[in-house]
Amino acid sequence: MDYNWDWLILFKQSVTGEGLYGVMLLKGLGWTLVISLASWIVALALGIALGVGRTLPNRWVRWPVTVYVHVFRNTPLLVQLFLWYFVVPELLPPAWGDAIKQMDSTLEQLLAVLLCLTLYTAAKAAEQVRTGIESVAAGQRQAGTALGLSTLGLYKHVLLPQALRIVIPPLTSDFMNVFKNSAVALTIGLMELTGMSREISEFSAHPFEAFTAATLAYMLITLAVVWLMRTIEVRTRVPGLLGA
């Protein structure tokens, strides 16, 4: 069966009265960027802290962090989102749960997605940071200790500056995954890029155009992330220090 491509569909009014289909797609892209960037920024900061915790000699810090990392890394993201959105409000004190249920639906969905993506991504980032710290030569740690550096000073001035440079490439992969993982938001009704593409496909009867446009948008995001992280990697590289 022949299919007639019609890219002009993106410039036509939606049957739902939400405006042009192309504008709807841009709104979905906007939600994807907001969700992904906000989640990644917080997750990176949290992941660094957790990665450090995974390498500390104090087991009362290391064990809880290890449990957190394994739980969040080994549980499907979609299951985690459903737990945050449907289950957690029911487990909170009644006043808190009612307040969450009575807030604006879009805000409630956004908060659930941000919390879910942030904690899930932080667990993965923590493992990257832990690996980077452990890859620093043992002599570096010993030299810092011999100079009288405290544990905080050792991590701040010796271990983390080198570890973070080493793990930039794998963190780039995690950064790109955040954008792809944001698509789970559509399962609770938040119309990000994938969700909006599906909605346009159903209302316009032009699925190929809708999903092709979404695919191109994801590709552009990926290229931008690769360029940004590659630029950071080059600018922060230390001569003689081998990256991952």
C-alpha positions in Angstrom: 0.0 0.0 0.0 1.4 3.4 -1.0 1.6 6.1 1.6 1.4 9.7 0.7 3.8 11.8 2.8 2.5 15.2 3.7 4.9 17.3 5.8 2.5 20.2 5.6 0.4 18.4 8.2 2.7 19.9 10.8 1.5 23.4 9.8 -2.2 22.5 10.0 -4.5 23.1 12.9 -5.1 20.2 15.3 -8.6 18.8 15.4 -8.5 19.2 19.2 -8.0 23.0 19.0 -4.6 22.9 20.6 -3.0 24.8 17.7 -0.7 23.7 14.9 0.6 20.2 15.0 4.1 21.5 14.6 3.7 23.7 17.7 2.3 20.8 19.6 5.5 18.9 18.7 7.6 21.7 19.9 5.7 21.8 23.2 6.5 18.1 23.6 10.1 18.8 22.9 10.1 21.5 25.5 8.8 19.1 28.1 11.5 16.6 27.2 14.2 19.2 27.5 12.9 20.5 30.9 12.5 17.0 32.4 15.9 15.7 31.1 18.1 18.7 31.9 16.6 19.2 35.4 16.9 15.5 36.2 20.4 15.3 34.9 21.8 18.3 36.8 20.4 17.1 40.1 21.3 13.5 39.4 24.9 14.4 38.6 25.4 16.2 41.8 23.7 13.4 43.8 25.6 10.8 41.8 29.0 12.4 42.7 28.1 12.3 46.4 26.9 8.7 46.2 29.9 7.7 44.2 32.2 9.1 46.9 30.1 7.4 49.5 30.6 4.0 47.7 34.4 4.4 48.1 34.6 5.6 51.7 36.1 3.3 54.3 33.2 3.9 56.7 30.9 0.9 56.2 28.0 2.7 57.8 28.1 5.2 54.9 29.1 2.7 52.2 26.5 0.0 52.8 23.4 2.2 52.7 24.7 3.9 49.5 25.4 0.4 48.0 21.9 -0.7 48.7 20.4 2.4 47.2 22.5 2.0 44.0 21.6 -1.6 43.5 17.9 -1.1 44.2 17.5 1.8 41.8 19.7 0.4 39.1 18.1 -3.0 39.1 14.4 -2.0 39.2 12.7 -1.2 35.9 12.3 2.6 35.4 8.6 2.2 34.5 7.9 0.4 37.7 9.7 3.1 39.7 7.6 5.8 38.0 4.4 4.0 38.8 5.4 3.6 42.4 6.2 7.3 42.8 3.1 8.4 41.0 0.4 6.0 42.2 1.7 4.3 45.4 3.8 6.8 47.3 1.0 9.4 47.8 -1.1 6.6 49.4 1.7 5.8 51.8 2.3 9.3 53.0 0.5 10.9 55.9 -3.1 11.7 54.8 -2.6 15.5 54.8 0.5 15.2 52.6 -1.1 12.6 50.3 -4.2 14.7 49.9 -2.1 17.8 49.1 -0.3 16.0 46.3 -3.6 14.6 44.8 -5.2 18.1 44.9 -2.3 19.9 43.1 -2.4 20.7 39.4 -2.3 17.4 37.5 0.5 18.5 35.2 2.6 19.6 38.2 2.0 16.3 39.9 3.1 14.4 36.9 6.1 16.6 36.4 7.3 16.1 40.0 6.8 12.3 39.8 8.8 12.1 36.6 11.6 14.4 37.9 11.9 12.5 41.2 11.9 9.1 39.4 14.4 10.1 36.7 16.7 11.9 39.1 17.0 9.0 41.6 17.3 6.4 38.8 20.0 8.4 36.9 21.9 9.2 40.1 22.3 5.6 40.9 23.9 5.0 37.5 26.1 8.1 37.7 27.3 7.0 41.2 28.7 3.8 39.7 30.5 5.7 37.0 32.0 8.0 39.7 32.9 5.1 41.9 34.7 3.4 39.0 36.5 6.6 38.2 37.7 7.1 41.8 38.9 3.5 42.0 40.8 3.8 38.7 43.0 6.6 40.1 46.4 5.1 41.0 46.7 4.0 44.6 50.0 6.0 44.9 48.0 9.2 44.4 45.9 8.4 47.5 48.9 7.4 49.5 50.7 10.6 48.5 47.8 12.7 49.5 47.6 11.0 52.9 51.4 11.4 53.3 51.0 15.1 52.8 48.5 15.3 55.6 45.3 15.8 53.7 42.1 14.9 55.4 39.6 12.6 53.7 37.7 15.6 52.5 40.9 17.2 51.2 42.0 14.0 49.6 38.8 13.7 47.6 38.5 17.4 46.8 42.1 17.9 45.6 43.4 14.5 44.4 40.7 11.9 43.6 37.7 13.7 42.3 39.5 16.1 39.9 41.0 13.1 38.2 38.1 10.7 38.5 35.6 13.1 36.9 37.8 13.7 33.9 38.1 9.9 33.4 34.4 9.2 33.5 33.2 12.0 31.1 32.7 9.5 28.2 30.5 7.1 30.1 28.6 10.0 31.7 28.0 11.2 28.2 26.1 8.0 27.5 24.1 8.4 30.7 23.3 12.0 29.7 21.8 10.8 26.4 19.9 8.0 28.1 18.1 10.6 30.3 16.5 12.1 27.2 15.4 8.7 26.0 14.2 7.6 29.4 12.1 10.8 29.7 9.6 9.0 27.3 8.2 7.1 30.2 6.4 10.3 31.2 3.7 9.6 28.7 2.6 6.6 30.7 1.3 8.9 33.4 -0.1 11.5 31.0 2.7 14.0 30.7 2.9 14.8 27.0 6.6 15.0 26.3 8.1 14.5 22.8 7.2 10.8 22.3 3.7 11.3 23.9 3.0 14.3 21.8 4.1 12.5 18.6 1.7 9.6 19.4 -1.1 12.1 20.0 -0.4 13.9 16.7 -0.3 10.5 14.9 -3.7 9.6 16.3 -5.4 12.9 15.5 -3.8 13.6 12.1 -3.7 10.1 10.8 -0.1 10.8 9.7 2.1 8.6 12.0 5.1 8.5 9.7 5.5 12.3 9.7 4.9 12.6 13.4 7.4 10.0 14.5 9.9 10.9 11.9 9.9 14.4 13.2 10.3 13.1 16.7 13.2 10.9 15.7 15.0 13.8 14.0 14.5 15.9 17.2 16.0 13.1 19.4 18.9 12.8 16.9 19.6 16.6 17.2 19.5 16.4 21.0 22.0 13.5 20.9 24.4 15.3 18.6 24.2 18.4 20.8 25.0 16.3 23.9 27.9 14.5 22.2 29.3 17.9 21.1 28.9 19.5 24.5 30.5 16.6 26.5 33.3 16.2 23.9 34.1 19.9 24.3 34.1 19.6 28.1 36.3 16.5 27.8 38.9 18.3 25.6 39.0 21.4 27.7 39.4 19.5 31.0 41.9 16.9 29.8 45.1 16.8 31.7 48.2 15.9 29.5 49.4 12.5 30.3 46.2 11.4 32.1 44.5 8.7 30.1 40.7 9.0 29.9 38.2 6.1 29.8 
